[in-house]
Amino acid sequence: MGSEPSSESNSDSNSASKDGQLKEINFLKENENTLIKRVWIVKKSIKLNDRNVNPNLNIFSPIVINNKVELVKPKQNVFKIKSNFNSHFKHWAIILELSNDSYVNIQFGRNGFSLNEFNKTDIDGESVFNAILDTWGQEDAPFSFCYLGNFNDRYDKLKNFLIEMKKKETERYEKTKMTYYNLCFKNCQHFVCEIEKILFGKIKGVHNFYYYLDNF
């Protein structure tokens, strides 16, 4: 994903990725040697048929072809939902505010995690809105936010963690063409909490999403 929100989906979601490639982390030179000032979680409704959070699982079953055992991976819709099912599932992403007024969106789906940076522009507030709009989910769905707190540490420290995470993710993906993403046990919420723990050393007991755009 680049600096503009994707709109490739055939549904009303802005999160589709047709190429099926591993997501990227995109660091901009302008944000080197900056500090993280504030940290938020953004939450947005998402359809379960969205390509980034599709709940179809690979169910392995052996078959015999010419006396040779092979594994096949039929697709199974574990929720038995229609393709246009509109769920109450929410997608979570991390929003960082940097000391140079740039904003960062970090999120995780079935094609791995992504990071996009949005630098300050001549239009007041454009960088934060671009970061928020980068969040996957239904285009007409409202956003809500959980404020994790003020922060005063180097952004480069978090980047180093993420670079190592992406390296391991890439190595696995190159071998298996799969990531650790699982809708129930390793999803966007778990990933966001992992980043929260890296930053703050702990995870909130309760994440209250009572902030909205006019409070951000």
Summary of the structure (lengths in Angstrom):
residues: 216
radius of gyration: 18.4
end to end distance: 24.0
largest distance: 67.3
contacts: 612
relative contact order: 0.22
helix: 23%
strand: 31%
